[in-house]
Amino acid sequence: MTKILYLVMSGKEAEQKFDMAIISALRMIENKRVEKMKLLFYGPSETLLAQVTGERAETIKKLIGYGAVDSACTMFAKNMKIENELNILGVPLEAYGQRLAALLGEGYIPVSF
């Protein structure tokens, strides 16, 4: 089976893309359509992620529970001062480029949102 990596970069400027990423990732996992699913959050998506509420928050919690949320970019989070919010949510903070290279090396196929 396939290993998929969602690169989630869209934030408030394109909330529908953010929602499509998290909802489709959850459906892929729950319907066992892929061997493994990972999400990397980068840039504007991290700001939106840090402020999730309602259904979005529930979807993110489920994705975290499934181990699908790999990380958010530590440098962007630090620059935007949203590290605490992401930590409370349970999103690991890692160097984006390092995680991207590692996951691609593991055979994940990237899809960007």
Stockholm file with secondary structure:
# STOCKHOLM 1.0

chainA/1-113         MTKILYLVMSGKEAEQKFDMAIISALRMIENKRVEKMKLLFYGPSETLLAQVTGERAETIKKLIGYGAVDSACTMFAKNMKIENELNILGVPLEAYGQRLAALLGEGYIPVSF
#=GR chainA/1-113 SS CCEEEEEECCCGGGHHHHHHHHHHHHHHHHTTCSSEEEEEECTHHHHHHHTCCHHHHHHHHHHHHTTCEEEEEHHHHHHHTCHHHHHHHTCCEECHHHHHHHHHHTTCEEEEC
#=GC SS_cons         CCEEEEEECCCGGGHHHHHHHHHHHHHHHHTTCSSEEEEEECTHHHHHHHTCCHHHHHHHHHHHHTTCEEEEEHHHHHHHTCHHHHHHHTCCEECHHHHHHHHHHTTCEEEEC
//
